[in-house]
């Protein structure tokens, strides 16, 4: 474990913008202060959102983080289930930088659902906390954790947040610090859209694609990356149909004039490319 104290040369300068910066940061081994500085170097975004996010929301967070990572942008989040986990995973999948900030002691793995992810971040990114070993998770510690996430990032992106979501705390803290906040619009009748749509009403930037985040960071989004899978032929027809309305595989086959076998093959192709995901009710939903 590495300990970085307030006032030392290794202490992240951005945390000094906080009214109550942490006295110490504990960083899990094997990451040292020099490595942490590289991982926290700008450009860096926070990606946060609901723990109980939809399958499509998590897939979008994963894809967004991956594309940002491919553009050299680091990703910071809170290692919670749902959007946080999807963001960390997306960055790791593209070999990018990711940092997880805990709301408990540096030796604790919480929640248990993200233990495998935490172990991977420990070796490929960094896991840090302001809480010493043995400190249990507690409701008041997560908003405290959120201020660190907001302060370290150039901008905060909120994906799927209910009206009383903890992700909104991170967004408000980011605004207080003069950082940009971006929110993904959502259908007003879904539970996960109340918070994000409220942020947009209050002046947050709308994010519907990775280019929106890059522009907010002052990065030229440029042309489409060569690793973006080209969608042509029958697969493009399937994707267009799902963009009009997410439906089940059987309905999709009928609407596209495909046999069930042909539709299934195209669905698998698009799922493997991360372009569509299957919701728990069986509907197929595009991620972009």
N, C-alpha and C positions, 0 to 999 in steps of 0.2 A: 504494500500500500504506500502511495505517495501522499504527503500532506503539504498543501500549499497555503501559506498564511497570508492574511490581508497585510498589504504593505511590502511584501517581498517582490523581487523582480519578476518572479514567475506568475504572480497573481494576474488573472485576466483583467485587463484594463476596463473592459466594458462593464464589469460588475460594479465598478466604482461609480457608475451613473445611478445606482440604486440608493434610496434614502437609508436603507438598512442592508448593506452588502454583507454576505456571510463572512464570519471571522476566519473560517478555514474551509478549504475544499479538500475532501478525501477522494483519492482516485485509485481505483482498483489496479493492482499489478496485473500485467507487466508494464502498463503505461506510466511513463515518467513525465515530468513537467515539460520537457522539450517536445515530446510527442504530442502532449495535450495541446500545446501552443499551435502546432501544425494542424491538428484536427479542428481547432476553434478559429482558424484563420478565415477572414472573409474571402469570398462571399459565403454566408451561412444563413440558413432559414430554419425557423421552427415550424414544424407541421404537427398540429394538434387537432383533437376532435373527440367524438364520442367513444366511450368504451364499448357501448352496445351498438356499434355502427353496422350498417347493412353490408352485405357481401360486396355489393357494387362500390360502396363508399371506401371500404378497405382496399379493394382492387385499385380504385382511383388514386388513393394515397400511395400505394405501392408503386404504381406506374409513374406518378408525378415525382416522387422521391428518386426513382431510378433515372428518369430523364434529367432531373436537376443534377444528380450525381455525375451523369455522363457529360454535363456541361461544366463540371468543376465546382459545383455548389455543394457545401456540406449541409447535413441535415441533423437537427437536434430535436429531441422530443423526450417524453417522460416514461417510456417503457411500459405504458399501460396497455391493456388489451385494446383491440379495435384499431382506430386510426393511428395511434402512436406506434403500435407494433408493425402495422403495414408500412409506415414511413421508414422505420429502421430497416426493415427487411428489403424494401426497394432500393435503398442506398447501398446496402451490403451486396445485393445481387449484381450491382453494376460496378463493384469495386470502389465505391465512393466513401467519403468521410461521414461517420455518424457518431453522435455522442448522446448517451442516455443520462438523464438527471433523475436521481431517485428521491422519493419522499419518505425515506427511511434510512436506517444505518447502512453504511457502505458495504457491510458484510451480509445484508439481508437480500434475499431474492423475493421480491413482491411485485406483482402477484405471481402465484405459482405457475400460472399458464404461460408466462413469458420467461421461465427459467432457461430453457434451451437458447432462446434469443439473447438473453442477458449474457450467457456464457460466450456466445459468438461475438457479441459486441465487445466483451472484455478483451478479446485477443485481436479483433479486426478494427475496433474503434476505441471508444473509451466509455467507462461507466464512472460517474462521479456523484458525490453527495456532499451537502454541508453537515450531515449528521454522522457522528462517530459510530464505531462498531457497537452493535447491540441495541441501537435506537429502533423501537418498533414503529411500524407505519401507524399513522393516526390521521383523522380527517383534516385537522388544522395544518398538518405538515405538507399536504399536497398544494394548497395555494402558496405556501412559502416556497416550495420547489418551483412553482410556475414562474415566480419572479426571476429566478435564475435563468430559466429557459428563455423568457422574453428578453432579458438583458443581454444575453450572449448572442442573440440572432440579429441579423440586419433587418429581417422582416418576419412576421408571423402569419402563417397560413392556417385557416380554420376550415376543416372539412367535417360536415355533419355535427352540429351541436344544438342540443335542445335549448329552450329559453333559459334554463337555469344550469347549463353545463359549466363544468370547471374550466373547459377550454376558453370560455368567454373571459374568465379571470386573466388568463394569459394574454388574450387580445387587449383587454383594457390596460394591463400593465405595459404592454408594448406601446400602446398609444400614449400613455403617460410619459414614456421614455423618448417619445418622438420617433418611434420606429413605424414603418409601414405595416398595415394589417390588410390581408387579403382574405376573402371568404368565398367559398364555393356556393353558388345559389342552389336552392332546393325547392321542390314542390311544396307549396304552403300547407298542404294537408298531411304532410309527413312529420312525425315527431322530431326527426333529426334536422329539421330545417328552421325551426323557430329562432334559434340563436344566430345562425349564419345569415338568415334574411334580415334580422334586426341589425346586425353589424353593417350590412349593405345599406340599409336605410340611414344609418348613422354616418355613412361616408366611407366605409371600408371599400377597398378596390375589389372588383369582381374578378374571380379567377375561374376560367372555364378550360384553360389549357396551359401547358407548361410555359409557353411564350409569355403569358401574362406575368408570371413570377419573374422570369428573366428580365423583362422590361422594367419591372419595379426595382430590380437590383441593378439596373443600368447596364445590363448585358445584352448585346445584340443577339436575338434568337436565331438569326441566320436562316439558312435553308433547312429542310428536313434532313435529319441525320441518316447516314447510309444504313444504320442498323434498324431503322424503322421498317417493319415488314410490309412489302407492297401488297395491297389488297386488290385483286383483280378477279375477273371472271365470275363464276357463281358465288364465290365467297363475298364479293362486293355487294351482290344482290341481297344476300342474307343479312349482311351488316346494315344495309340501307333499310331493310324491313324492320330490323330491331331498333334502329334509331327512331323510326316512326312510332313504334310501340313495342315494348318488351313483351314477349309471349312465350309459351311453352314450345318445345321442339316439334310436337305434332302440329300445332297451329302454324308454326313457322314453315314447315314443309308444305302444308296446304297452300299458304299464301304465296310461296315462291314457286309453286308448281314442281316440287321436288319429291322424289320417293323418300320414305323415311330413312332408308339406308344412306342415300346421297346427302340428305340433310344432316344426319348424324356425323358423317365424315367431315362435312364443312364446319359443323359446330365444334368438333374436336380440334380442327385446324385453328379456329379463331380463339378457342380457350387456351390452347398451348401457347399462342402468341400473346396471350394476356389482353386480348382485345374485347372479349366478352366474358362474363362470369354467370354462373347459375345461382339464382337466389334460392332460398330454402323452400319457396313455394313452387319451384320448378321453372320459373320464368327465366329467360335468357336476357341479360342486360349488357349493353355495350359500356365499356369503360372510357371510351373517347369518341 
